[in-house]
Amino acid sequence: MPDSIDDDEFDDEVIFWQNFFTRLEPVRNFISSTKSTLKSSFLGEIYDTIGQLYDDISDTLSVTSRRITELTYSTILRSPGSIVAVLLLLTIFLILLKLSPLSLYSV
C-alpha cells in the first residue's frame, strides 16, 4: 500500500466495496437460483445439447480447415512446377488477350 493513502481513506474504500457487494448479493443469489432452475429443466437440456452440437461443429470445422491447409501446403511443396505452369499459362493468356483484335476497339 503506498504511503500517500491514509488509513481512513483505505477504510472508507473497503467499507464502500463491502456495502456495494452486500447490496448486490440478492441479485447474485436470484441469478444463481434462476440458472440452476433453468439448468434442471428441459430448457437446460436443450441448452446443453445445443452447446455440445456447437462444440462438435466447431471441432469438425477446425480439423477440416487444418487438414485443407496442410494439403495445400504439401501440394505447393511437392509440385512447384505446377505453380510455374499455371503462372506461365496465365501470363500467355493475358498477353493473348492484350493482343486480340477485341482489345483494339476498347479504348
C-alpha positions, 0 to 999 in steps of 0.5 A, a space after each residue: 500500500 503506498 504511503 500517500 493513502 491514509 488509513 481512513 481513506 483505505 477504510 472508507 474504500 473497503 467499507 464502500 466495496 463491502 456495502 456495494 457487494 452486500 447490496 448486490 448479493 440478492 441479485 447474485 443469489 436470484 441469478 444463481 437460483 434462476 440458472 440452476 432452475 433453468 439448468 434442471 429443466 428441459 430448457 437446460 437440456 436443450 441448452 446443453 445439447 445445443 452447446 455440445 452440437 456447437 462444440 462438435 461443429 466447431 471441432 469438425 470445422 477446425 480439423 477440416 480447415 487444418 487438414 485443407 491447409 496442410 494439403 495445400 501446403 504439401 501440394 505447393 511443396 511437392 509440385 512447384 512446377 505446377 505453380 510455374 505452369 499455371 503462372 506461365 499459362 496465365 501470363 500467355 493468356 493475358 498477353 493473348 488477350 492484350 493482343 486480340 483484335 477485341 482489345 483494339 476497339 476498347 479504348 
